[in-house]
Amino acid sequence: MKKFRFPLEQVRGWRRFCWDREEQKLEQLLRQLRVLERHQLELHSEAEQGARRIVTQMEVSATDFEALDHLRKYVGEEDRRLSRKREETKAAIGQQRRVALDARRQYEAVEKLRERQYQAWEHDRSREEETRIGELTLAQWRKRESTPPDAT
């Protein structure tokens, strides 16, 4: 019997490649979100430390209060920018999850087709093997029946 050959193997490989590529894009977006979250935490931490340094000084000047006000404004603007970027990234993650899931489903559809064809091929191979074994057994039986007994 011929070796199993799936006629859509190239399609299967392409679908697997597409699925992997979409998963990589999703991972990249998730890494990007973690970086944004880390930046936001660092921003708040640095702002707290800066404010604490100014407040804990023995003498606080008007310049110090002005610097604290600039720091507060900068942190607020940067926090809003990072929050917007996080929300955009979360939306992109949701969209990419849908794309990756669709790519996975397309791959799995071809994979299921391959599995069904393999099972059908395996069934045919087993049936052919059983037929051959039956024919060999019958041939051996006929040979024994047609051979005269030994006169010893």
Sequence and secondary structure as in RCSB ss.txt:
>XXXX:A:sequence
MKKFRFPLEQVRGWRRFCWDREEQKLEQLLRQLRVLERHQLELHSEAEQGARRIVTQMEVSATDFEALDHLRKYV
GEEDRRLSRKREETKAAIGQQRRVALDARRQYEAVEKLRERQYQAWEHDRSREEETRIGELTLAQWRKRESTPPD
AT
>XXXX:A:secstr
      TTHHHHHHHHHHHHHHHHHHHHHHHHHHHHHHHHHHHHHHHHHHHHHHHTSSS  HHHHHHHHHHHHHH
HHHHHHHHHHHHHHHHHHHHHHHHHHHHHHHHHHHHHHHHHHHHHHHHHHHHHHHHHHHHHHHHHHHHHHHS   
  
